[in-house]
Amino acid sequence: MLRLNFLRKFLARKPATFHIHKRWQQAELTQMERRTIIIFGFLFCLIGIFIAPLFYENTQYGEIFFLLILYPLPALILAILNGYLLWFTELKTQNLILKIGIGLIPILIMILLAFGKESPIQFIATFGIIGIGITNLIWITKLINKKPVANTV
């Protein structure tokens, strides 16, 4: 009887390809979310380029359009880095509080950079706080409202 139970347990094991296939499906799902995070981050950073000059004193409308020509590349780089950070965090971390904390780290870094002397880095940090901040808040609310998926095996 003992051998029969062992045989049942052995035959009930799932093959390794099942776990690989399941992981592949999760990776495809998160890849779409990563693209969405990057697109949202970039669009909100572009909106931040319009809003950030309002925090400075001598800003003219012609200067805002010049900034819109000059700063989309840093906005894209910022959005890509943030998208990959959030994707990697979601993929490798199980703890919800740790995920939220890691999602707030880029915002805190940009807040520290925004308090420096007036420079292009300060402006990038200012519109990054707006763009990446909104994106990360959307990501955090999605994490909190995510329904757990039942394991149907």
Beta strands, then each sheet from edge to edge (+ up, - down):
end
